[in-house]
Amino acid sequence: MSIGDKAKDAVQKAAGHVEEAVGKKTDDAELTAQGQKDKAMSEDRLETERAKDGSN
């Protein structure tokens, strides 16, 4: 995974965290769920790449 892809995943994780927080503050369940989904997806990709990087 390139550094650009890693950065993009980190930004998506941070954006997911913000979406989740805003959703909670505004009682917007859909936004909260979307934020949680974004965080989980980006964390999964980052973990997969960390595993690949460690095995080389």
mmCIF entry with sequence, helices, sheets and N, C-alpha, C, O atoms, coordinates in Angstrom:
data_MODEL
# 
_entry.id   MODEL 
# 
_entity.id                         1 
_entity.type                       polymer 
_entity.pdbx_number_of_molecules   1 
# 
_entity_poly.entity_id                      1 
_entity_poly.type                           'polypeptide(L)' 
_entity_poly.nstd_linkage                   no 
_entity_poly.nstd_monomer                   no 
_entity_poly.pdbx_seq_one_letter_code       MSIGDKAKDAVQKAAGHVEEAVGKKTDDAELTAQGQKDKAMSEDRLETERAKDGSN 
_entity_poly.pdbx_seq_one_letter_code_can   MSIGDKAKDAVQKAAGHVEEAVGKKTDDAELTAQGQKDKAMSEDRLETERAKDGSN 
_entity_poly.pdbx_strand_id                 A 
# 
loop_
_entity_poly_seq.entity_id 
_entity_poly_seq.num 
_entity_poly_seq.mon_id 
_entity_poly_seq.hetero 
1 1  MET n 
1 2  SER n 
1 3  ILE n 
1 4  GLY n 
1 5  ASP n 
1 6  LYS n 
1 7  ALA n 
1 8  LYS n 
1 9  ASP n 
1 10 ALA n 
1 11 VAL n 
1 12 GLN n 
1 13 LYS n 
1 14 ALA n 
1 15 ALA n 
1 16 GLY n 
1 17 HIS n 
1 18 VAL n 
1 19 GLU n 
1 20 GLU n 
1 21 ALA n 
1 22 VAL n 
1 23 GLY n 
1 24 LYS n 
1 25 LYS n 
1 26 THR n 
1 27 ASP n 
1 28 ASP n 
1 29 ALA n 
1 30 GLU n 
1 31 LEU n 
1 32 THR n 
1 33 ALA n 
1 34 GLN n 
1 35 GLY n 
1 36 GLN n 
1 37 LYS n 
1 38 ASP n 
1 39 LYS n 
1 40 ALA n 
1 41 MET n 
1 42 SER n 
1 43 GLU n 
1 44 ASP n 
1 45 ARG n 
1 46 LEU n 
1 47 GLU n 
1 48 THR n 
1 49 GLU n 
1 50 ARG n 
1 51 ALA n 
1 52 LYS n 
1 53 ASP n 
1 54 GLY n 
1 55 SER n 
1 56 ASN n 
# 
_struct_asym.id          A 
_struct_asym.entity_id   1 
# 
loop_
_struct_conf.conf_type_id 
_struct_conf.id 
_struct_conf.pdbx_PDB_helix_id 
_struct_conf.beg_label_comp_id 
_struct_conf.beg_label_asym_id 
_struct_conf.beg_label_seq_id 
_struct_conf.pdbx_beg_PDB_ins_code 
_struct_conf.end_label_comp_id 
_struct_conf.end_label_asym_id 
_struct_conf.end_label_seq_id 
_struct_conf.pdbx_end_PDB_ins_code 
_struct_conf.beg_auth_comp_id 
_struct_conf.beg_auth_asym_id 
_struct_conf.beg_auth_seq_id 
_struct_conf.end_auth_comp_id 
_struct_conf.end_auth_asym_id 
_struct_conf.end_auth_seq_id 
_struct_conf.pdbx_PDB_helix_class 
_struct_conf.details 
_struct_conf.pdbx_PDB_helix_length 
HELX_P HELX_P1 AA1 ILE A 3  ? LYS A 25 ? ILE A 3  LYS A 25 1 ? 23 
HELX_P HELX_P2 AA2 ALA A 29 ? SER A 55 ? ALA A 29 SER A 55 1 ? 27 
# 
_struct_conf_type.id          HELX_P 
_struct_conf_type.criteria    ? 
_struct_conf_type.reference   ? 
# 
loop_
_atom_site.group_PDB 
_atom_site.id 
_atom_site.type_symbol 
_atom_site.label_atom_id 
_atom_site.label_alt_id 
_atom_site.label_comp_id 
_atom_site.label_asym_id 
_atom_site.label_entity_id 
_atom_site.label_seq_id 
_atom_site.pdbx_PDB_ins_code 
_atom_site.Cartn_x 
_atom_site.Cartn_y 
_atom_site.Cartn_z 
_atom_site.occupancy 
_atom_site.B_iso_or_equiv 
_atom_site.pdbx_formal_charge 
_atom_site.auth_seq_id 
_atom_site.auth_comp_id 
_atom_site.auth_asym_id 
_atom_site.auth_atom_id 
_atom_site.pdbx_PDB_model_num 
ATOM 1   N N  . MET A 1 1  ? 0.855   -1.166  0.000  1.00 0.00 ? 1  MET A N  1 
ATOM 2   C CA . MET A 1 1  ? 0.000   0.000   0.000  1.00 0.00 ? 1  MET A CA 1 
ATOM 3   C C  . MET A 1 1  ? 0.898   1.226   0.000  1.00 0.00 ? 1  MET A C  1 
ATOM 4   O O  . MET A 1 1  ? 1.864   1.312   0.758  1.00 0.00 ? 1  MET A O  1 
ATOM 5   N N  . SER A 1 2  ? 0.567   2.150   -0.846 1.00 0.00 ? 2  SER A N  1 
ATOM 6   C CA . SER A 1 2  ? 1.375   3.366   -0.926 1.00 0.00 ? 2  SER A CA 1 
ATOM 7   C C  . SER A 1 2  ? 1.101   4.287   0.258  1.00 0.00 ? 2  SER A C  1 
ATOM 8   O O  . SER A 1 2  ? 0.101   4.147   0.963  1.00 0.00 ? 2  SER A O  1 
ATOM 9   N N  . ILE A 1 3  ? 1.992   5.206   0.448  1.00 0.00 ? 3  ILE A N  1 
ATOM 10  C CA . ILE A 1 3  ? 1.828   6.164   1.536  1.00 0.00 ? 3  ILE A CA 1 
ATOM 11  C C  . ILE A 1 3  ? 0.560   6.987   1.314  1.00 0.00 ? 3  ILE A C  1 
ATOM 12  O O  . ILE A 1 3  ? -0.131  7.333   2.272  1.00 0.00 ? 3  ILE A O  1 
ATOM 13  N N  . GLY A 1 4  ? 0.255   7.297   0.067  1.00 0.00 ? 4  GLY A N  1 
ATOM 14  C CA . GLY A 1 4  ? -0.964  8.046   -0.248 1.00 0.00 ? 4  GLY A CA 1 
ATOM 15  C C  . GLY A 1 4  ? -2.211  7.291   0.174  1.00 0.00 ? 4  GLY A C  1 
ATOM 16  O O  . GLY A 1 4  ? -3.150  7.885   0.704  1.00 0.00 ? 4  GLY A O  1 
ATOM 17  N N  . ASP A 1 5  ? -2.228  5.971   -0.060 1.00 0.00 ? 5  ASP A N  1 
ATOM 18  C CA . ASP A 1 5  ? -3.374  5.152   0.339  1.00 0.00 ? 5  ASP A CA 1 
ATOM 19  C C  . ASP A 1 5  ? -3.500  5.093   1.858  1.00 0.00 ? 5  ASP A C  1 
ATOM 20  O O  . ASP A 1 5  ? -4.601  5.149   2.405  1.00 0.00 ? 5  ASP A O  1 
ATOM 21  N N  . LYS A 1 6  ? -2.357  4.980   2.528  1.00 0.00 ? 6  LYS A N  1 
ATOM 22  C CA . LYS A 1 6  ? -2.381  4.953   3.994  1.00 0.00 ? 6  LYS A CA 1 
ATOM 23  C C  . LYS A 1 6  ? -2.905  6.270   4.543  1.00 0.00 ? 6  LYS A C  1 
ATOM 24  O O  . LYS A 1 6  ? -3.679  6.291   5.500  1.00 0.00 ? 6  LYS A O  1 
ATOM 25  N N  . ALA A 1 7  ? -2.480  7.367   3.932  1.00 0.00 ? 7  ALA A N  1 
ATOM 26  C CA . ALA A 1 7  ? -2.940  8.684   4.369  1.00 0.00 ? 7  ALA A CA 1 
ATOM 27  C C  . ALA A 1 7  ? -4.441  8.824   4.131  1.00 0.00 ? 7  ALA A C  1 
ATOM 28  O O  . ALA A 1 7  ? -5.165  9.355   4.973  1.00 0.00 ? 7  ALA A O  1 
ATOM 29  N N  . LYS A 1 8  ? -4.899  8.345   2.982  1.00 0.00 ? 8  LYS A N  1 
ATOM 30  C CA . LYS A 1 8  ? -6.323  8.427   2.669  1.00 0.00 ? 8  LYS A CA 1 
ATOM 31  C C  . LYS A 1 8  ? -7.149  7.626   3.674  1.00 0.00 ? 8  LYS A C  1 
ATOM 32  O O  . LYS A 1 8  ? -8.214  8.075   4.098  1.00 0.00 ? 8  LYS A O  1 
ATOM 33  N N  . ASP A 1 9  ? -6.672  6.459   4.051  1.00 0.00 ? 9  ASP A N  1 
ATOM 34  C CA . ASP A 1 9  ? -7.378  5.650   5.050  1.00 0.00 ? 9  ASP A CA 1 
ATOM 35  C C  . ASP A 1 9  ? -7.379  6.330   6.415  1.00 0.00 ? 9  ASP A C  1 
ATOM 36  O O  . ASP A 1 9  ? -8.374  6.273   7.137  1.00 0.00 ? 9  ASP A O  1 
ATOM 37  N N  . ALA A 1 10 ? -6.278  6.969   6.769  1.00 0.00 ? 10 ALA A N  1 
ATOM 38  C CA . ALA A 1 10 ? -6.213  7.681   8.048  1.00 0.00 ? 10 ALA A CA 1 
ATOM 39  C C  . ALA A 1 10 ? -7.175  8.863   8.061  1.00 0.00 ? 10 ALA A C  1 
ATOM 40  O O  . ALA A 1 10 ? -7.817  9.135   9.076  1.00 0.00 ? 10 ALA A O  1 
ATOM 41  N N  . VAL A 1 11 ? -7.272  9.561   6.940  1.00 0.00 ? 11 VAL A N  1 
ATOM 42  C CA . VAL A 1 11 ? -8.203  10.690  6.838  1.00 0.00 ? 11 VAL A CA 1 
ATOM 43  C C  . VAL A 1 11 ? -9.642  10.180  6.914  1.00 0.00 ? 11 VAL A C  1 
ATOM 44  O O  . VAL A 1 11 ? -10.482 10.797  7.569  1.00 0.00 ? 11 VAL A O  1 
ATOM 45  N N  . GLN A 1 12 ? -9.931  9.059   6.249  1.00 0.00 ? 12 GLN A N  1 
ATOM 46  C CA . GLN A 1 12 ? -11.282 8.505   6.291  1.00 0.00 ? 12 GLN A CA 1 
ATOM 47  C C  . GLN A 1 12 ? -11.639 8.084   7.716  1.00 0.00 ? 12 GLN A C  1 
ATOM 48  O O  . GLN A 1 12 ? -12.777 8.259   8.153  1.00 0.00 ? 12 GLN A O  1 
ATOM 49  N N  . LYS A 1 13 ? -10.677 7.535   8.428  1.00 0.00 ? 13 LYS A N  1 
ATOM 50  C CA . LYS A 1 13 ? -10.921 7.139   9.816  1.00 0.00 ? 13 LYS A CA 1 
ATOM 51  C C  . LYS A 1 13 ? -11.239 8.369   10.661 1.00 0.00 ? 13 LYS A C  1 
ATOM 52  O O  . LYS A 1 13 ? -12.171 8.350   11.464 1.00 0.00 ? 13 LYS A O  1 
ATOM 53  N N  . ALA A 1 14 ? -10.469 9.431   10.480 1.00 0.00 ? 14 ALA A N  1 
ATOM 54  C CA . ALA A 1 14 ? -10.709 10.662  11.239 1.00 0.00 ? 14 ALA A CA 1 
ATOM 55  C C  . ALA A 1 14 ? -12.062 11.271  10.873 1.00 0.00 ? 14 ALA A C  1 
ATOM 56  O O  . ALA A 1 14 ? -12.787 11.747  11.747 1.00 0.00 ? 14 ALA A O  1 
ATOM 57  N N  . ALA A 1 15 ? -12.400 11.256  9.596  1.00 0.00 ? 15 ALA A N  1 
ATOM 58  C CA . ALA A 1 15 ? -13.693 11.786  9.165  1.00 0.00 ? 15 ALA A CA 1 
ATOM 59  C C  . ALA A 1 15 ? -14.830 10.958  9.755  1.00 0.00 ? 15 ALA A C  1 
ATOM 60  O O  . ALA A 1 15 ? -15.860 11.508  10.146 1.00 0.00 ? 15 ALA A O  1 
ATOM 61  N N  . GLY A 1 16 ? -14.653 9.658   9.821  1.00 0.00 ? 16 GLY A N  1 
ATOM 62  C CA . GLY A 1 16 ? -15.655 8.789   10.424 1.00 0.00 ? 16 GLY A CA 1 
ATOM 63  C C  . GLY A 1 16 ? -15.850 9.111   11.893 1.00 0.00 ? 16 GLY A C  1 
ATOM 64  O O  . GLY A 1 16 ? -16.970 9.094   12.403 1.00 0.00 ? 16 GLY A O  1 
ATOM 65  N N  . HIS A 1 17 ? -14.747 9.405   12.565 1.00 0.00 ? 17 HIS A N  1 
ATOM 66  C CA . HIS A 1 17 ? -14.823 9.775   13.977 1.00 0.00 ? 17 HIS A CA 1 
ATOM 67  C C  . HIS A 1 17 ? -15.627 11.071  14.145 1.00 0.00 ? 17 HIS A C  1 
ATOM 68  O O  . HIS A 1 17 ? -16.453 11.180  15.051 1.00 0.00 ? 17 HIS A O  1 
ATOM 69  N N  . VAL A 1 18 ? -15.381 12.040  13.276 1.00 0.00 ? 18 VAL A N  1 
ATOM 70  C CA . VAL A 1 18 ? -16.104 13.316  13.325 1.00 0.00 ? 18 VAL A CA 1 
ATOM 71  C C  . VAL A 1 18 ? -17.581 13.099  13.017 1.00 0.00 ? 18 VAL A C  1 
ATOM 72  O O  . VAL A 1 18 ? -18.445 13.631  13.714 1.00 0.00 ? 18 VAL A O  1 
ATOM 73  N N  . GLU A 1 19 ? -17.876 12.319  11.973 1.00 0.00 ? 19 GLU A N  1 
ATOM 74  C CA . GLU A 1 19 ? -19.280 12.037  11.627 1.00 0.00 ? 19 GLU A CA 1 
ATOM 75  C C  . GLU A 1 19 ? -20.007 11.394  12.795 1.00 0.00 ? 19 GLU A C  1 
ATOM 76  O O  . GLU A 1 19 ? -21.138 11.760  13.112 1.00 0.00 ? 19 GLU A O  1 
ATOM 77  N N  . GLU A 1 20 ? -19.355 10.441  13.427 1.00 0.00 ? 20 GLU A N  1 
ATOM 78  C CA . GLU A 1 20 ? -19.966 9.755   14.557 1.00 0.00 ? 20 GLU A CA 1 
ATOM 79  C C  . GLU A 1 20 ? -20.246 10.744  15.694 1.00 0.00 ? 20 GLU A C  1 
ATOM 80  O O  . GLU A 1 20 ? -21.326 10.727  16.284 1.00 0.00 ? 20 GLU A O  1 
ATOM 81  N N  . ALA A 1 21 ? -19.281 11.594  15.995 1.00 0.00 ? 21 ALA A N  1 
ATOM 82  C CA . ALA A 1 21 ? -19.449 12.565  17.078 1.00 0.00 ? 21 ALA A CA 1 
ATOM 83  C C  . ALA A 1 21 ? -20.572 13.558  16.777 1.00 0.00 ? 21 ALA A C  1 
ATOM 84  O O  . ALA A 1 21 ? -21.390 13.858  17.646 1.00 0.00 ? 21 ALA A O  1 
ATOM 85  N N  . VAL A 1 22 ? -20.608 14.063  15.550 1.00 0.00 ? 22 VAL A N  1 
ATOM 86  C CA . VAL A 1 22 ? -21.664 15.004  15.164 1.00 0.00 ? 22 VAL A CA 1 
ATOM 87  C C  . VAL A 1 22 ? -23.018 14.312  15.195 1.00 0.00 ? 22 VAL A C  1 
ATOM 88  O O  . VAL A 1 22 ? -24.005 14.894  15.645 1.00 0.00 ? 22 VAL A O  1 
ATOM 89  N N  . GLY A 1 23 ? -23.068 13.088  14.723 1.00 0.00 ? 23 GLY A N  1 
ATOM 90  C CA . GLY A 1 23 ? -24.316 12.330  14.742 1.00 0.00 ? 23 GLY A CA 1 
ATOM 91  C C  . GLY A 1 23 ? -24.842 12.134  16.153 1.00 0.00 ? 23 GLY A C  1 
ATOM 92  O O  . GLY A 1 23 ? -26.046 12.219  16.396 1.00 0.00 ? 23 GLY A O  1 
ATOM 93  N N  . LYS A 1 24 ? -23.932 11.871  17.082 1.00 0.00 ? 24 LYS A N  1 
ATOM 94  C CA . LYS A 1 24 ? -24.343 11.701  18.481 1.00 0.00 ? 24 LYS A CA 1 
ATOM 95  C C  . LYS A 1 24 ? -24.845 13.016  19.071 1.00 0.00 ? 24 LYS A C  1 
ATOM 96  O O  . LYS A 1 24 ? -25.846 13.037  19.786 1.00 0.00 ? 24 LYS A O  1 
ATOM 97  N N  . LYS A 1 25 ? -24.151 14.106  18.771 1.00 0.00 ? 25 LYS A N  1 
ATOM 98  C CA . LYS A 1 25 ? -24.539 15.415  19.307 1.00 0.00 ? 25 LYS A CA 1 
ATOM 99  C C  . LYS A 1 25 ? -25.893 15.870  18.767 1.00 0.00 ? 25 LYS A C  1 
ATOM 100 O O  . LYS A 1 25 ? -26.661 16.523  19.473 1.00 0.00 ? 25 LYS A O  1 
ATOM 101 N N  . THR A 1 26 ? -26.181 15.523  17.514 1.00 0.00 ? 26 THR A N  1 
ATOM 102 C CA . THR A 1 26 ? -27.416 15.977  16.883 1.00 0.00 ? 26 THR A CA 1 
ATOM 103 C C  . THR A 1 26 ? -28.502 14.906  16.899 1.00 0.00 ? 26 THR A C  1 
ATOM 104 O O  . THR A 1 26 ? -29.557 15.081  16.290 1.00 0.00 ? 26 THR A O  1 
ATOM 105 N N  . ASP A 1 27 ? -28.250 13.814  17.585 1.00 0.00 ? 27 ASP A N  1 
ATOM 106 C CA . ASP A 1 27 ? -29.190 12.679  17.630 1.00 0.00 ? 27 ASP A CA 1 
ATOM 107 C C  . ASP A 1 27 ? -29.563 12.186  16.240 1.00 0.00 ? 27 ASP A C  1 
ATOM 108 O O  . ASP A 1 27 ? -30.718 11.852  15.975 1.00 0.00 ? 27 ASP A O  1 
ATOM 109 N N  . ASP A 1 28 ? -28.570 12.146  15.356 1.00 0.00 ? 28 ASP A N  1 
ATOM 110 C CA . ASP A 1 28 ? -28.759 11.658  13.984 1.00 0.00 ? 28 ASP A CA 1 
ATOM 111 C C  . ASP A 1 28 ? -28.181 10.244  13.913 1.00 0.00 ? 28 ASP A C  1 
ATOM 112 O O  . ASP A 1 28 ? -26.977 10.062  13.731 1.00 0.00 ? 28 ASP A O  1 
ATOM 113 N N  . ALA A 1 29 ? -29.043 9.262   14.057 1.00 0.00 ? 29 ALA A N  1 
ATOM 114 C CA . ALA A 1 29 ? -28.609 7.866   14.092 1.00 0.00 ? 29 ALA A CA 1 
ATOM 115 C C  . ALA A 1 29 ? -27.945 7.450   12.782 1.00 0.00 ? 29 ALA A C  1 
ATOM 116 O O  . ALA A 1 29 ? -26.992 6.671   12.789 1.00 0.00 ? 29 ALA A O  1 
ATOM 117 N N  . GLU A 1 30 ? -28.446 7.965   11.661 1.00 0.00 ? 30 GLU A N  1 
ATOM 118 C CA . GLU A 1 30 ? -27.881 7.597   10.362 1.00 0.00 ? 30 GLU A CA 1 
ATOM 119 C C  . GLU A 1 30 ? -26.443 8.115   10.223 1.00 0.00 ? 30 GLU A C  1 
ATOM 120 O O  . GLU A 1 30 ? -25.571 7.398   9.732  1.00 0.00 ? 30 GLU A O  1 
ATOM 121 N N  . LEU A 1 31 ? -26.199 9.345   10.648 1.00 0.00 ? 31 LEU A N  1 
ATOM 122 C CA . LEU A 1 31 ? -24.857 9.912   10.572 1.00 0.00 ? 31 LEU A CA 1 
ATOM 123 C C  . LEU A 1 31 ? -23.915 9.197   11.532 1.00 0.00 ? 31 LEU A C  1 
ATOM 124 O O  . LEU A 1 31 ? -22.755 8.956   11.199 1.00 0.00 ? 31 LEU A O  1 
ATOM 125 N N  . THR A 1 32 ? -24.401 8.858   12.709 1.00 0.00 ? 32 THR A N  1 
ATOM 126 C CA . THR A 1 32 ? -23.603 8.112   13.678 1.00 0.00 ? 32 THR A CA 1 
ATOM 127 C C  . THR A 1 32 ? -23.198 6.762   13.102 1.00 0.00 ? 32 THR A C  1 
ATOM 128 O O  . THR A 1 32 ? -22.038 6.360   13.201 1.00 0.00 ? 32 THR A O  1 
ATOM 129 N N  . ALA A 1 33 ? -24.150 6.070   12.505 1.00 0.00 ? 33 ALA A N  1 
ATOM 130 C CA . ALA A 1 33 ? -23.874 4.755   11.918 1.00 0.00 ? 33 ALA A CA 1 
ATOM 131 C C  . ALA A 1 33 ? -22.888 4.870   10.759 1.00 0.00 ? 33 ALA A C  1 
ATOM 132 O O  . ALA A 1 33 ? -21.997 4.033   10.615 1.00 0.00 ? 33 ALA A O  1 
ATOM 133 N N  . GLN A 1 34 ? -23.044 5.905   9.931  1.00 0.00 ? 34 GLN A N  1 
ATOM 134 C CA . GLN A 1 34 ? -22.126 6.092   8.800  1.00 0.00 ? 34 GLN A CA 1 
ATOM 135 C C  . GLN A 1 34 ? -20.713 6.350   9.301  1.00 0.00 ? 34 GLN A C  1 
ATOM 136 O O  . GLN A 1 34 ? -19.750 5.829   8.737  1.00 0.00 ? 34 GLN A O  1 
ATOM 137 N N  . GLY A 1 35 ? -20.581 7.142   10.348 1.00 0.00 ? 35 GLY A N  1 
ATOM 138 C CA . GLY A 1 35 ? -19.269 7.411   10.929 1.00 0.00 ? 35 GLY A CA 1 
ATOM 139 C C  . GLY A 1 35 ? -18.630 6.149   11.467 1.00 0.00 ? 35 GLY A C  1 
ATOM 140 O O  . GLY A 1 35 ? -17.437 5.920   11.267 1.00 0.00 ? 35 GLY A O  1 
ATOM 141 N N  . GLN A 1 36 ? -19.414 5.329   12.148 1.00 0.00 ? 36 GLN A N  1 
ATOM 142 C CA . GLN A 1 36 ? -18.890 4.069   12.683 1.00 0.00 ? 36 GLN A CA 1 
ATOM 143 C C  . GLN A 1 36 ? -18.464 3.145   11.554 1.00 0.00 ? 36 GLN A C  1 
ATOM 144 O O  . GLN A 1 36 ? -17.441 2.467   11.653 1.00 0.00 ? 36 GLN A O  1 
ATOM 145 N N  . LYS A 1 37 ? -19.247 3.118   10.483 1.00 0.00 ? 37 LYS A N  1 
ATOM 146 C CA . LYS A 1 37 ? -18.928 2.274   9.322  1.00 0.00 ? 37 LYS A CA 1 
ATOM 147 C C  . LYS A 1 37 ? -17.627 2.738   8.670  1.00 0.00 ? 37 LYS A C  1 
ATOM 148 O O  . LYS A 1 37 ? -16.767 1.921   8.340  1.00 0.00 ? 37 LYS A O  1 
ATOM 149 N N  . ASP A 1 38 ? -17.485 4.054   8.484  1.00 0.00 ? 38 ASP A N  1 
ATOM 150 C CA . ASP A 1 38 ? -16.270 4.588   7.869  1.00 0.00 ? 38 ASP A CA 1 
ATOM 151 C C  . ASP A 1 38 ? -15.036 4.272   8.712  1.00 0.00 ? 38 ASP A C  1 
ATOM 152 O O  . ASP A 1 38 ? -13.996 3.884   8.182  1.00 0.00 ? 38 ASP A O  1 
ATOM 153 N N  . LYS A 1 39 ? -15.160 4.441   10.017 1.00 0.00 ? 39 LYS A N  1 
ATOM 154 C CA . LYS A 1 39 ? -14.036 4.137   10.907 1.00 0.00 ? 39 LYS A CA 1 
ATOM 155 C C  . LYS A 1 39 ? -13.657 2.672   10.819 1.00 0.00 ? 39 LYS A C  1 
ATOM 156 O O  . LYS A 1 39 ? -12.476 2.339   10.724 1.00 0.00 ? 39 LYS A O  1 
ATOM 157 N N  . ALA A 1 40 ? -14.644 1.798   10.850 1.00 0.00 ? 40 ALA A N  1 
ATOM 158 C CA . ALA A 1 40 ? -14.376 0.361   10.817 1.00 0.00 ? 40 ALA A CA 1 
ATOM 159 C C  . ALA A 1 40 ? -13.734 -0.056  9.489  1.00 0.00 ? 40 ALA A C  1 
ATOM 160 O O  . ALA A 1 40 ? -12.788 -0.844  9.476  1.00 0.00 ? 40 ALA A O  1 
ATOM 161 N N  . MET A 1 41 ? -14.242 0.466   8.387  1.00 0.00 ? 41 MET A N  1 
ATOM 162 C CA . MET A 1 41 ? -13.692 0.111   7.074  1.00 0.00 ? 41 MET A CA 1 
ATOM 163 C C  . MET A 1 41 ? -12.248 0.556   6.938  1.00 0.00 ? 41 MET A C  1 
ATOM 164 O O  . MET A 1 41 ? -11.399 -0.204  6.472  1.00 0.00 ? 41 MET A O  1 
ATOM 165 N N  . SER A 1 42 ? -11.971 1.780   7.341  1.00 0.00 ? 42 SER A N  1 
ATOM 166 C CA . SER A 1 42 ? -10.600 2.274   7.193  1.00 0.00 ? 42 SER A CA 1 
ATOM 167 C C  . SER A 1 42 ? -9.653  1.550   8.148  1.00 0.00 ? 42 SER A C  1 
ATOM 168 O O  . SER A 1 42 ? -8.510  1.273   7.787  1.00 0.00 ? 42 SER A O  1 
ATOM 169 N N  . GLU A 1 43 ? -10.110 1.243   9.353  1.00 0.00 ? 43 GLU A N  1 
ATOM 170 C CA . GLU A 1 43 ? -9.267  0.514   10.303 1.00 0.00 ? 43 GLU A CA 1 
ATOM 171 C C  . GLU A 1 43 ? -8.973  -0.897  9.789  1.00 0.00 ? 43 GLU A C  1 
ATOM 172 O O  . GLU A 1 43 ? -7.855  -1.391  9.941  1.00 0.00 ? 43 GLU A O  1 
ATOM 173 N N  . ASP A 1 44 ? -9.959  -1.539  9.188  1.00 0.00 ? 44 ASP A N  1 
ATOM 174 C CA . ASP A 1 44 ? -9.740  -2.872  8.616  1.00 0.00 ? 44 ASP A CA 1 
ATOM 175 C C  . ASP A 1 44 ? -8.678  -2.829  7.518  1.00 0.00 ? 44 ASP A C  1 
ATOM 176 O O  . ASP A 1 44 ? -7.797  -3.687  7.466  1.00 0.00 ? 44 ASP A O  1 
ATOM 177 N N  . ARG A 1 45 ? -8.765  -1.826  6.642  1.00 0.00 ? 45 ARG A N  1 
ATOM 178 C CA . ARG A 1 45 ? -7.770  -1.708  5.572  1.00 0.00 ? 45 ARG A CA 1 
ATOM 179 C C  . ARG A 1 45 ? -6.383  -1.432  6.150  1.00 0.00 ? 45 ARG A C  1 
ATOM 180 O O  . ARG A 1 45 ? -5.392  -2.004  5.696  1.00 0.00 ? 45 ARG A O  1 
ATOM 181 N N  . LEU A 1 46 ? -6.315  -0.557  7.147  1.00 0.00 ? 46 LEU A N  1 
ATOM 182 C CA . LEU A 1 46 ? -5.022  -0.253  7.763  1.00 0.00 ? 46 LEU A CA 1 
ATOM 183 C C  . LEU A 1 46 ? -4.436  -1.489  8.442  1.00 0.00 ? 46 LEU A C  1 
ATOM 184 O O  . LEU A 1 46 ? -3.233  -1.732  8.340  1.00 0.00 ? 46 LEU A O  1 
ATOM 185 N N  . GLU A 1 47 ? -5.256  -2.265  9.126  1.00 0.00 ? 47 GLU A N  1 
ATOM 186 C CA . GLU A 1 47 ? -4.774  -3.482  9.795  1.00 0.00 ? 47 GLU A CA 1 
ATOM 187 C C  . GLU A 1 47 ? -4.283  -4.508  8.775  1.00 0.00 ? 47 GLU A C  1 
ATOM 188 O O  . GLU A 1 47 ? -3.259  -5.159  8.987  1.00 0.00 ? 47 GLU A O  1 
ATOM 189 N N  . THR A 1 48 ? -5.004  -4.650  7.684  1.00 0.00 ? 48 THR A N  1 
ATOM 190 C CA . THR A 1 48 ? -4.596  -5.580  6.631  1.00 0.00 ? 48 THR A CA 1 
ATOM 191 C C  . THR A 1 48 ? -3.228  -5.189  6.081  1.00 0.00 ? 48 THR A C  1 
ATOM 192 O O  . THR A 1 48 ? -2.358  -6.038  5.890  1.00 0.00 ? 48 THR A O  1 
ATOM 193 N N  . GLU A 1 49 ? -3.053  -3.913  5.835  1.00 0.00 ? 49 GLU A N  1 
ATOM 194 C CA . GLU A 1 49 ? -1.772  -3.446  5.292  1.00 0.00 ? 49 GLU A CA 1 
ATOM 195 C C  . GLU A 1 49 ? -0.660  -3.561  6.328  1.00 0.00 ? 49 GLU A C  1 
ATOM 196 O O  . GLU A 1 49 ? 0.479   -3.854  5.964  1.00 0.00 ? 49 GLU A O  1 
ATOM 197 N N  . ARG A 1 50 ? -0.951  -3.341  7.596  1.00 0.00 ? 50 ARG A N  1 
ATOM 198 C CA . ARG A 1 50 ? 0.068   -3.518  8.636  1.00 0.00 ? 50 ARG A CA 1 
ATOM 199 C C  . ARG A 1 50 ? 0.521   -4.976  8.681  1.00 0.00 ? 50 ARG A C  1 
ATOM 200 O O  . ARG A 1 50 ? 1.707   -5.260  8.848  1.00 0.00 ? 50 ARG A O  1 
ATOM 201 N N  . ALA A 1 51 ? -0.427  -5.893  8.529  1.00 0.00 ? 51 ALA A N  1 
ATOM 202 C CA . ALA A 1 51 ? -0.088  -7.311  8.521  1.00 0.00 ? 51 ALA A CA 1 
ATOM 203 C C  . ALA A 1 51 ? 0.780   -7.651  7.310  1.00 0.00 ? 51 ALA A C  1 
ATOM 204 O O  . ALA A 1 51 ? 1.750   -8.400  7.431  1.00 0.00 ? 51 ALA A O  1 
ATOM 205 N N  . LYS A 1 52 ? 0.438   -7.110  6.161  1.00 0.00 ? 52 LYS A N  1 
ATOM 206 C CA . LYS A 1 52 ? 1.235   -7.350  4.948  1.00 0.00 ? 52 LYS A CA 1 
ATOM 207 C C  . LYS A 1 52 ? 2.625   -6.777  5.107  1.00 0.00 ? 52 LYS A C  1 
ATOM 208 O O  . LYS A 1 52 ? 3.611   -7.427  4.758  1.00 0.00 ? 52 LYS A O  1 
ATOM 209 N N  . ASP A 1 53 ? 2.715   -5.566  5.631  1.00 0.00 ? 53 ASP A N  1 
ATOM 210 C CA . ASP A 1 53 ? 4.019   -4.922  5.811  1.00 0.00 ? 53 ASP A CA 1 
ATOM 211 C C  . ASP A 1 53 ? 4.891   -5.697  6.800  1.00 0.00 ? 53 ASP A C  1 
ATOM 212 O O  . ASP A 1 53 ? 6.107   -5.770  6.623  1.00 0.00 ? 53 ASP A O  1 
ATOM 213 N N  . GLY A 1 54 ? 4.296   -6.262  7.814  1.00 0.00 ? 54 GLY A N  1 
ATOM 214 C CA . GLY A 1 54 ? 5.037   -7.007  8.811  1.00 0.00 ? 54 GLY A CA 1 
ATOM 215 C C  . GLY A 1 54 ? 5.523   -8.352  8.325  1.00 0.00 ? 54 GLY A C  1 
ATOM 216 O O  . GLY A 1 54 ? 6.512   -8.873  8.841  1.00 0.00 ? 54 GLY A O  1 
ATOM 217 N N  . SER A 1 55 ? 4.850   -8.926  7.342  1.00 0.00 ? 55 SER A N  1 
ATOM 218 C CA . SER A 1 55 ? 5.223   -10.258 6.873  1.00 0.00 ? 55 SER A CA 1 
ATOM 219 C C  . SER A 1 55 ? 6.307   -10.232 5.807  1.00 0.00 ? 55 SER A C  1 
ATOM 220 O O  . SER A 1 55 ? 6.836   -11.283 5.445  1.00 0.00 ? 55 SER A O  1 
ATOM 221 N N  . ASN A 1 56 ? 6.649   -9.057  5.297  1.00 0.00 ? 56 ASN A N  1 
ATOM 222 C CA . ASN A 1 56 ? 7.670   -8.953  4.244  1.00 0.00 ? 56 ASN A CA 1 
ATOM 223 C C  . ASN A 1 56 ? 9.042   -8.883  4.811  1.00 0.00 ? 56 ASN A C  1 
ATOM 224 O O  . ASN A 1 56 ? 10.015  -8.793  4.063  1.00 0.00 ? 56 ASN A O  1 
# 
